[in-house]
Amino acid sequence: ILSMFFKSDINRICQGVQQNSFIFGDARTDQEKNLVIVYSGGDDVFIVGAWNEIIAFAVDLYNSFTKLGQGKLTFSAGIGMFKHEFPIYQMAHITGILENMAKSNGKDSIALFAPNNEENNAGEHVYKWDRFINNVCNQKISILNKWFYYDDKQVQKDKLYAGTSFIYKLINLYRSMVEDDKINLARIAYTLAGIEPSQQASDIVKSKYRDLKDKLYHWAINEDDRKEFLTALTLIVYLNREEG
């Protein structure tokens, strides 16, 4: 059964014919995905492709695998992000490390990003699948996209503008709180003051700013929320990074 799953179901998902596909960023749900299956055999698979489509694909694969096993089989994955010229064999090695991190999380988990690099610390972004899908993607990334627009060339009057420098300030702030397990509400207030809307701003924007402050304070207090928000912010940076 497993062998057939990794030979047939995996191709169906790659071809974009999976029903109720998971939507992540601008990843296509009804077209063939930008993915290459480097290896698929037994219960193991190694795939290279557009990073956002890899995440959407991984969630679809997890959901299909869970349905197949009726909750009795576990599914762990490591997803690394690399520049296009990065050697494939090193990608395989690093994602193998990430997969082991996921398995060490009680299995049935996902580990994101390359460990021990400048932007992400090893073990910082490891989750049970439900928590990643529901809390990181469907909740926090969704809320961030309701609050903010990220391209200053395409002004949206009903949202707050969040440039790259602001997002990185939040990343550094929440990473310090994740690492030290210390809440710093004063730094949150100082950081948010930089994007406080003017008196002339619309009531919608002012309301979103108040909601932003309330949520960021609330998420700072809770350890799980701090970590999930850090992951969501990091994914937002990737989703809005300029091409190249």
C-alpha positions as semicolon CSV with decimal commas, in nm:
position;residue;x (nm);y (nm);z (nm)
1;I;0,000;0,000;0,000
2;L;0,277;0,244;0,093
3;S;0,467;0,165;-0,225
4;M;0,160;0,238;-0,439
5;F;0,091;0,556;-0,245
6;F;0,437;0,694;-0,316
7;K;0,413;0,593;-0,681
8;S;0,059;0,699;-0,770
9;D;-0,090;0,942;-0,518
10;I;0,222;1,153;-0,513
11;N;0,201;1,203;-0,890
12;R;-0,166;1,298;-0,871
13;I;-0,085;1,569;-0,617
14;C;0,207;1,698;-0,827
15;Q;-0,020;1,718;-1,131
16;G;-0,263;1,948;-0,949
17;V;-0,564;1,716;-0,960
18;Q;-0,587;1,675;-0,582
19;Q;-0,927;1,780;-0,447
20;N;-0,938;2,044;-0,172
21;S;-0,571;2,131;-0,218
22;F;-0,401;2,336;0,051
23;I;-0,348;2,697;-0,054
24;F;-0,020;2,859;0,045
25;G;0,080;3,201;-0,086
26;D;0,037;3,207;-0,462
27;A;0,103;2,834;-0,501
28;R;-0,119;2,699;-0,776
29;T;-0,385;2,449;-0,671
30;D;-0,534;2,338;-1,003
31;Q;-0,227;2,319;-1,226
32;E;0,077;2,097;-1,242
33;K;0,319;2,209;-0,973
34;N;0,678;2,327;-1,023
35;L;0,820;2,016;-0,857
36;V;1,068;1,745;-0,949
37;I;1,052;1,407;-0,777
38;V;1,419;1,322;-0,728
39;Y;1,345;1,003;-0,536
40;S;1,034;0,817;-0,426
41;G;1,049;0,465;-0,292
42;G;0,918;0,265;0,000
43;D;0,810;0,521;0,258
44;D;1,060;0,791;0,164
45;V;1,051;1,076;-0,086
46;F;1,282;1,362;-0,185
47;I;1,137;1,645;-0,394
48;V;1,287;1,971;-0,524
49;G;1,083;2,266;-0,645
50;A;0,941;2,613;-0,584
51;W;0,947;2,646;-0,205
52;N;0,588;2,767;-0,160
53;E;0,459;2,487;-0,381
54;I;0,669;2,239;-0,182
55;I;0,489;2,348;0,137
56;A;0,145;2,327;-0,027
57;F;0,238;1,987;-0,173
58;A;0,369;1,860;0,164
59;V;0,041;1,947;0,336
60;D;-0,160;1,775;0,061
61;L;0,066;1,470;0,086
62;Y;0,026;1,462;0,464
63;N;-0,353;1,486;0,439
64;S;-0,365;1,207;0,180
65;F;-0,128;0,990;0,383
66;T;-0,331;1,043;0,700
67;K;-0,650;0,945;0,517
68;L;-0,478;0,634;0,381
69;G;-0,352;0,525;0,722
70;Q;-0,673;0,625;0,903
71;G;-0,462;0,796;1,169
72;K;-0,250;0,487;1,239
73;L;0,055;0,593;1,034
74;T;0,282;0,890;1,105
75;F;0,425;1,127;0,847
76;S;0,729;1,347;0,913
77;A;0,891;1,595;0,674
78;G;1,187;1,829;0,655
79;I;1,159;2,131;0,425
80;G;1,472;2,336;0,354
81;M;1,494;2,658;0,153
82;F;1,795;2,711;-0,069
83;K;1,917;2,928;-0,354
84;H;1,872;2,769;-0,695
85;E;2,246;2,704;-0,740
86;F;2,276;2,514;-0,409
87;P;2,401;2,154;-0,473
88;I;2,126;1,893;-0,472
89;Y;2,327;1,647;-0,261
90;Q;2,370;1,912;0,011
91;M;1,997;1,986;-0,004
92;A;1,935;1,616;0,056
93;H;2,175;1,612;0,351
94;I;2,027;1,920;0,519
95;T;1,664;1,821;0,466
96;G;1,758;1,483;0,612
97;I;1,868;1,665;0,928
98;L;1,538;1,854;0,929
99;E;1,344;1,530;0,884
100;N;1,522;1,384;1,187
101;M;1,424;1,695;1,385
102;A;1,063;1,635;1,283
103;K;1,083;1,269;1,389
104;S;1,235;1,376;1,722
105;N;0,926;1,588;1,781
106;G;0,721;1,276;1,851
107;K;0,689;1,204;1,476
108;D;0,398;1,325;1,262
109;S;0,572;1,662;1,240
110;I;0,725;1,912;1,000
111;A;1,059;2,094;1,039
112;L;1,122;2,405;0,830
113;F;1,423;2,593;0,696
114;A;1,792;2,505;0,694
115;P;1,944;2,450;1,041
116;N;2,235;2,653;1,175
117;N;2,226;2,929;0,915
118;E;2,223;3,304;0,971
119;E;1,847;3,347;0,959
120;N;1,711;3,044;1,142
121;N;1,822;2,849;1,445
122;A;1,797;2,470;1,442
123;G;1,478;2,345;1,601
124;E;1,312;2,685;1,595
125;H;1,047;2,587;1,342
126;V;0,938;2,230;1,424
127;Y;0,566;2,153;1,461
128;K;0,305;1,885;1,467
129;W;0,125;1,905;1,134
130;D;-0,209;2,027;1,272
131;R;-0,038;2,305;1,461
132;F;0,157;2,418;1,154
133;I;-0,146;2,409;0,925
134;N;-0,401;2,561;1,163
135;N;-0,200;2,792;1,390
136;V;0,087;2,908;1,170
137;C;-0,071;2,914;0,822
138;N;-0,447;2,939;0,859
139;Q;-0,435;3,166;1,162
140;K;-0,122;3,379;1,193
141;I;-0,020;3,418;0,828
142;S;-0,383;3,484;0,739
143;I;-0,411;3,752;1,008
144;L;-0,082;3,913;0,901
145;N;-0,212;3,940;0,545
146;K;-0,533;4,103;0,672
147;W;-0,333;4,364;0,866
148;F;-0,054;4,441;0,622
149;Y;0,041;4,506;0,265
150;Y;0,411;4,465;0,184
151;D;0,472;4,637;-0,150
152;D;0,509;5,016;-0,119
153;K;0,446;5,047;-0,493
154;Q;0,095;4,908;-0,452
155;V;-0,059;5,112;-0,170
156;Q;-0,367;4,963;-0,002
157;K;-0,559;5,224;0,194
158;D;-0,742;4,969;0,410
159;K;-0,422;4,807;0,545
160;L;-0,106;4,899;0,732
161;Y;0,223;4,904;0,539
162;A;0,488;4,662;0,665
163;G;0,825;4,697;0,493
164;T;1,101;4,440;0,513
165;S;1,285;4,629;0,787
166;F;0,974;4,634;1,008
167;I;0,912;4,262;0,960
168;Y;1,275;4,187;1,048
169;K;1,244;4,399;1,362
170;L;0,951;4,183;1,468
171;I;1,142;3,866;1,379
172;N;1,443;3,970;1,587
173;L;1,218;4,076;1,875
174;Y;1,015;3,754;1,887
175;R;1,322;3,537;1,829
176;S;1,484;3,694;2,136
177;M;1,170;3,619;2,337
178;V;1,158;3,259;2,207
179;E;1,525;3,202;2,290
180;D;1,529;3,375;2,630
181;D;1,169;3,295;2,727
182;K;1,133;3,655;2,843
183;I;0,841;3,880;2,751
184;N;0,933;4,232;2,641
185;L;0,612;4,432;2,599
186;A;0,802;4,762;2,605
187;R;1,002;4,665;2,294
188;I;0,683;4,554;2,121
189;A;0,523;4,893;2,193
190;Y;0,835;5,075;2,069
191;T;0,847;4,869;1,749
192;L;0,476;4,919;1,675
193;A;0,502;5,293;1,735
194;G;0,696;5,314;1,409
195;I;0,391;5,219;1,202
196;E;0,116;5,385;1,407
197;P;-0,135;5,538;1,163
198;S;-0,178;5,913;1,147
199;Q;-0,490;6,097;1,258
200;Q;-0,589;6,123;0,893
201;A;-0,586;5,745;0,844
202;S;-0,916;5,564;0,790
203;D;-1,107;5,410;1,078
204;I;-1,044;5,069;0,921
205;V;-0,666;5,115;0,938
206;K;-0,685;5,249;1,295
207;S;-0,897;4,948;1,395
208;K;-0,644;4,709;1,238
209;Y;-0,362;4,880;1,426
210;R;-0,545;4,835;1,757
211;D;-0,609;4,470;1,672
212;L;-0,241;4,432;1,578
213;K;-0,128;4,566;1,916
214;D;-0,370;4,346;2,109
215;K;-0,272;4,032;1,919
216;L;0,104;4,094;1,943
217;Y;0,083;4,148;2,319
218;H;-0,131;3,836;2,355
219;W;0,103;3,627;2,139
220;A;0,405;3,751;2,335
221;I;0,261;3,620;2,661
222;N;0,204;3,266;2,531
223;E;0,510;3,050;2,454
224;D;0,344;2,857;2,170
225;D;0,210;3,173;2,009
226;R;0,553;3,338;2,021
227;K;0,709;3,050;1,831
228;E;0,425;3,022;1,578
229;F;0,431;3,396;1,512
230;L;0,807;3,384;1,452
231;T;0,757;3,110;1,191
232;A;0,469;3,301;1,030
233;L;0,682;3,617;1,004
234;T;0,969;3,423;0,849
235;L;0,737;3,272;0,588
236;I;0,592;3,617;0,515
237;V;0,946;3,741;0,438
238;Y;0,996;3,456;0,193
239;L;0,653;3,508;0,035
240;N;0,727;3,874;-0,030
241;R;1,098;3,851;-0,112
242;E;1,189;4,002;-0,448
243;E;1,270;3,756;-0,724
244;G;1,634;3,646;-0,716
